[in-house]
Structures are given as C-alpha cells and as structure tokens.
Amino acid sequence: MQFSHSDTIWQVFPELLAGALHAGGIDADANVEEAIAGFSAIAEARLAETQEGEFPEIQAWRRGFSRMGLKPTQYRCASEALLRRFRQDHALPRLHPLIDLCNAISLAFAIPIAVFDAEMIVGDLEVRRAGGDETYLTFGGVSEHPEPNEVIFADGAGNAHARRWTNRQSGLSAVRPATRSVLIVAEALHASAGEDLERLVATVADALAHHWPAAPKTAMLSVESRHFEF
C-alpha cells in the first residue's frame, strides 16, 4: 500500500511537508494518561500566551484553507479545532488510547494528525481533489459525496477517508477497539514545518514503541519525496 499526495496538491502547495507512520500491534488497553498530561501542559503553556489563531502553524493552515476556497473560520484544520476545544474545556474527550495520545501530541505541536485504521483502506491512499462521486461516511453512519474539487483522502475504492483535507476524518476508517494496524499522517504548511514534523514523527514513534509492541515504519514527505510505502 502507498500513501501520497497528488501532483495537483504539490503544485498548489509546494511548501507542504508531511510525516507518515505505519504500525501494527495496536490495542485499546494502553495507559497513556501520563503522556497526555505532559503534552497537554505544553499546549496549556502556549495558550496562556496567545490564542491558537495566532499560532504560526494554525495561521498557515488558515491561509491554505483560503486557497482551497474555504472560509478558514468555518472549516478549521483538526489541530485548530482541538486547541479551541482544549482552551475552553482544558481537556479533550477520551476515545481510544492511540487517538487520545495523538490528539494530545497534536495539541502540543499545533499540527493536525490523522490516524486511520489501515485495514479499512482499500488499495493506495492519496490526498487529491475530489471528483464528486467518492463516498464519505460520517461518524453518524450517513453517506455523503464530497464537493467536486474538494481536497480529500481517497482510496482505490473511491472512499473518502477525510473531507476538506485536514478538517474532518471519516467514520469508515476511524480507530476502534478492534483496530490493530494504523496509518498516521501529520501535515504542515508553516515556515518551520520541516524541523517541527521531524520532532513530531519521532515523538509519535517513541510513544508507539513505549505503549504498544510497535516498531513503526516512518517517512518524511515533501515535493522531492512524495510516497510512503507501508
């Protein structure tokens, strides 16, 4: 299987950088509360100085959403949505240890992180413009069709595993208690994205190895290196 971005995405967003990890051996029994507390403290400290909308990581995604023709305060990237909720509630709901951990890391880095159940992906997964006939399954079990030209995560069977790029994932490949194999993707557009994503990928890889019997395969993607085989 392969994860990549389409040529069109690279043409419009040449500054894009991404980190990808694949790991097996995942279960829902790990205790990640101590790690979550540490990452949450980092986010609390940043938010004490300024709101998330002023973070360079978030501002870059807002500009990216505007370039996609979306109102950036109507459709927010996942990390901004998490930071907003965290700023208001000082906590996030618990869903699954891996999701909870990645959400906390996303808070600390202010970078969106997507976690997919790899067994629910058919063929290759590509970030590309939608044709409009792909199928997106909401968390409520409702099937939708993305708007034509909307940026989606699409697999070989025409399933949209995320809509509006980093805005919302699909219920189809959401991590569940039975999930064993995952693909994790983090993407950034800001000036220091290269250094920050290197640290983020190393952080996620260390967390996977510490909490699960996982030896993740990792990759850094850019306009010069566009594909991740997993």
NORNORBEL-V592481 format. One record per residue. N is the residue number from 1. RES is the residue in three letters. BURIAL is + if it has 16 or more other ideal C-beta (glycine too) atoms within 10 Angstrom, else -. D_FIRST is the distance of its C-alpha to the first C-alpha in whole Angstrom. Layout:
BEGIN
n=N res=RES burial=BURIAL d_first=D_FIRST
n=N res=RES burial=BURIAL d_first=D_FIRST
END
This chain:
BEGIN
n=1 res=MET burial=- d_first=0
n=2 res=GLN burial=- d_first=4
n=3 res=PHE burial=+ d_first=7
n=4 res=SER burial=+ d_first=10
n=5 res=HIS burial=+ d_first=14
n=6 res=SER burial=- d_first=15
n=7 res=ASP burial=- d_first=18
n=8 res=THR burial=- d_first=21
n=9 res=ILE burial=+ d_first=20
n=10 res=TRP burial=+ d_first=20
n=11 res=GLN burial=- d_first=24
n=12 res=VAL burial=- d_first=25
n=13 res=PHE burial=+ d_first=24
n=14 res=PRO burial=- d_first=24
n=15 res=GLU burial=- d_first=25
n=16 res=LEU burial=+ d_first=22
n=17 res=LEU burial=+ d_first=20
n=18 res=ALA burial=+ d_first=17
n=19 res=GLY burial=+ d_first=16
n=20 res=ALA burial=+ d_first=13
n=21 res=LEU burial=+ d_first=13
n=22 res=HIS burial=+ d_first=11
n=23 res=ALA burial=+ d_first=13
n=24 res=GLY burial=+ d_first=14
n=25 res=GLY burial=- d_first=18
n=26 res=ILE burial=+ d_first=19
n=27 res=ASP burial=- d_first=22
n=28 res=ALA burial=- d_first=24
n=29 res=ASP burial=- d_first=27
n=30 res=ALA burial=+ d_first=27
n=31 res=ASN burial=- d_first=30
n=32 res=VAL burial=+ d_first=29
n=33 res=GLU burial=- d_first=32
n=34 res=GLU burial=- d_first=34
n=35 res=ALA burial=+ d_first=31
n=36 res=ILE burial=+ d_first=31
n=37 res=ALA burial=- d_first=34
n=38 res=GLY burial=- d_first=34
n=39 res=PHE burial=+ d_first=31
n=40 res=SER burial=+ d_first=33
n=41 res=ALA burial=- d_first=36
n=42 res=ILE burial=- d_first=35
n=43 res=ALA burial=+ d_first=34
n=44 res=GLU burial=- d_first=38
n=45 res=ALA burial=- d_first=39
n=46 res=ARG burial=+ d_first=37
n=47 res=LEU burial=+ d_first=38
n=48 res=ALA burial=- d_first=42
n=49 res=GLU burial=- d_first=42
n=50 res=THR burial=- d_first=41
n=51 res=GLN burial=- d_first=39
n=52 res=GLU burial=+ d_first=35
n=53 res=GLY burial=- d_first=36
n=54 res=GLU burial=- d_first=37
n=55 res=PHE burial=+ d_first=34
n=56 res=PRO burial=- d_first=33
n=57 res=GLU burial=+ d_first=29
n=58 res=ILE burial=+ d_first=30
n=59 res=GLN burial=+ d_first=32
n=60 res=ALA burial=+ d_first=30
n=61 res=TRP burial=+ d_first=28
n=62 res=ARG burial=+ d_first=31
n=63 res=ARG burial=- d_first=31
n=64 res=GLY burial=+ d_first=28
n=65 res=PHE burial=+ d_first=28
n=66 res=SER burial=- d_first=31
n=67 res=ARG burial=- d_first=30
n=68 res=MET burial=+ d_first=27
n=69 res=GLY burial=- d_first=31
n=70 res=LEU burial=+ d_first=31
n=71 res=LYS burial=- d_first=33
n=72 res=PRO burial=+ d_first=32
n=73 res=THR burial=- d_first=34
n=74 res=GLN burial=- d_first=33
n=75 res=TYR burial=+ d_first=30
n=76 res=ARG burial=+ d_first=29
n=77 res=CYS burial=+ d_first=26
n=78 res=ALA burial=+ d_first=25
n=79 res=SER burial=+ d_first=26
n=80 res=GLU burial=+ d_first=30
n=81 res=ALA burial=+ d_first=30
n=82 res=LEU burial=+ d_first=29
n=83 res=LEU burial=+ d_first=32
n=84 res=ARG burial=+ d_first=34
n=85 res=ARG burial=- d_first=34
n=86 res=PHE burial=+ d_first=35
n=87 res=ARG burial=+ d_first=38
n=88 res=GLN burial=- d_first=39
n=89 res=ASP burial=- d_first=39
n=90 res=HIS burial=- d_first=38
n=91 res=ALA burial=- d_first=35
n=92 res=LEU burial=+ d_first=32
n=93 res=PRO burial=- d_first=32
n=94 res=ARG burial=- d_first=30
n=95 res=LEU burial=- d_first=27
n=96 res=HIS burial=+ d_first=25
n=97 res=PRO burial=+ d_first=25
n=98 res=LEU burial=+ d_first=22
n=99 res=ILE burial=+ d_first=22
n=100 res=ASP burial=+ d_first=26
n=101 res=LEU burial=+ d_first=25
n=102 res=CYS burial=+ d_first=22
n=103 res=ASN burial=+ d_first=25
n=104 res=ALA burial=+ d_first=28
n=105 res=ILE burial=+ d_first=26
n=106 res=SER burial=+ d_first=25
n=107 res=LEU burial=+ d_first=29
n=108 res=ALA burial=+ d_first=30
n=109 res=PHE burial=+ d_first=28
n=110 res=ALA burial=+ d_first=28
n=111 res=ILE burial=+ d_first=25
n=112 res=PRO burial=+ d_first=22
n=113 res=ILE burial=+ d_first=20
n=114 res=ALA burial=+ d_first=17
n=115 res=VAL burial=+ d_first=16
n=116 res=PHE burial=+ d_first=13
n=117 res=ASP burial=+ d_first=13
n=118 res=ALA burial=+ d_first=9
n=119 res=GLU burial=- d_first=11
n=120 res=MET burial=+ d_first=12
n=121 res=ILE burial=+ d_first=9
n=122 res=VAL burial=- d_first=9
n=123 res=GLY burial=- d_first=6
n=124 res=ASP burial=- d_first=5
n=125 res=LEU burial=+ d_first=8
n=126 res=GLU burial=+ d_first=11
n=127 res=VAL burial=+ d_first=14
n=128 res=ARG burial=+ d_first=16
n=129 res=ARG burial=+ d_first=20
n=130 res=ALA burial=+ d_first=20
n=131 res=GLY burial=- d_first=22
n=132 res=GLY burial=- d_first=24
n=133 res=ASP burial=- d_first=23
n=134 res=GLU burial=+ d_first=19
n=135 res=THR burial=- d_first=20
n=136 res=TYR burial=+ d_first=20
n=137 res=LEU burial=+ d_first=22
n=138 res=THR burial=- d_first=24
n=139 res=PHE burial=- d_first=25
n=140 res=GLY burial=- d_first=28
n=141 res=GLY burial=- d_first=26
n=142 res=VAL burial=- d_first=27
n=143 res=SER burial=- d_first=25
n=144 res=GLU burial=- d_first=25
n=145 res=HIS burial=+ d_first=24
n=146 res=PRO burial=+ d_first=23
n=147 res=GLU burial=- d_first=26
n=148 res=PRO burial=- d_first=25
n=149 res=ASN burial=- d_first=24
n=150 res=GLU burial=+ d_first=23
n=151 res=VAL burial=+ d_first=20
n=152 res=ILE burial=+ d_first=18
n=153 res=PHE burial=+ d_first=14
n=154 res=ALA burial=+ d_first=13
n=155 res=ASP burial=+ d_first=10
n=156 res=GLY burial=- d_first=10
n=157 res=ALA burial=- d_first=13
n=158 res=GLY burial=- d_first=15
n=159 res=ASN burial=+ d_first=15
n=160 res=ALA burial=+ d_first=16
n=161 res=HIS burial=+ d_first=15
n=162 res=ALA burial=+ d_first=18
n=163 res=ARG burial=+ d_first=21
n=164 res=ARG burial=+ d_first=23
n=165 res=TRP burial=+ d_first=20
n=166 res=THR burial=+ d_first=21
n=167 res=ASN burial=+ d_first=24
n=168 res=ARG burial=+ d_first=22
n=169 res=GLN burial=+ d_first=19
n=170 res=SER burial=+ d_first=19
n=171 res=GLY burial=+ d_first=20
n=172 res=LEU burial=+ d_first=18
n=173 res=SER burial=+ d_first=15
n=174 res=ALA burial=+ d_first=18
n=175 res=VAL burial=+ d_first=18
n=176 res=ARG burial=- d_first=21
n=177 res=PRO burial=- d_first=23
n=178 res=ALA burial=- d_first=21
n=179 res=THR burial=+ d_first=17
n=180 res=ARG burial=- d_first=16
n=181 res=SER burial=+ d_first=13
n=182 res=VAL burial=+ d_first=12
n=183 res=LEU burial=+ d_first=11
n=184 res=ILE burial=+ d_first=14
n=185 res=VAL burial=+ d_first=14
n=186 res=ALA burial=+ d_first=18
n=187 res=GLU burial=+ d_first=19
n=188 res=ALA burial=+ d_first=23
n=189 res=LEU burial=+ d_first=25
n=190 res=HIS burial=+ d_first=28
n=191 res=ALA burial=- d_first=30
n=192 res=SER burial=- d_first=29
n=193 res=ALA burial=+ d_first=26
n=194 res=GLY burial=- d_first=25
n=195 res=GLU burial=- d_first=27
n=196 res=ASP burial=+ d_first=26
n=197 res=LEU burial=+ d_first=22
n=198 res=GLU burial=- d_first=23
n=199 res=ARG burial=- d_first=25
n=200 res=LEU burial=+ d_first=23
n=201 res=VAL burial=+ d_first=20
n=202 res=ALA burial=- d_first=22
n=203 res=THR burial=+ d_first=24
n=204 res=VAL burial=+ d_first=21
n=205 res=ALA burial=+ d_first=20
n=206 res=ASP burial=- d_first=23
n=207 res=ALA burial=+ d_first=24
n=208 res=LEU burial=+ d_first=21
n=209 res=ALA burial=- d_first=22
n=210 res=HIS burial=- d_first=26
n=211 res=HIS burial=+ d_first=25
n=212 res=TRP burial=+ d_first=22
n=213 res=PRO burial=- d_first=22
n=214 res=ALA burial=+ d_first=19
n=215 res=ALA burial=- d_first=18
n=216 res=PRO burial=+ d_first=15
n=217 res=LYS burial=- d_first=13
n=218 res=THR burial=+ d_first=14
n=219 res=ALA burial=+ d_first=14
n=220 res=MET burial=- d_first=16
n=221 res=LEU burial=+ d_first=16
n=222 res=SER burial=+ d_first=18
n=223 res=VAL burial=- d_first=20
n=224 res=GLU burial=- d_first=20
n=225 res=SER burial=- d_first=16
n=226 res=ARG burial=+ d_first=14
n=227 res=HIS burial=- d_first=10
n=228 res=PHE burial=+ d_first=8
n=229 res=GLU burial=- d_first=6
n=230 res=PHE burial=+ d_first=5
END
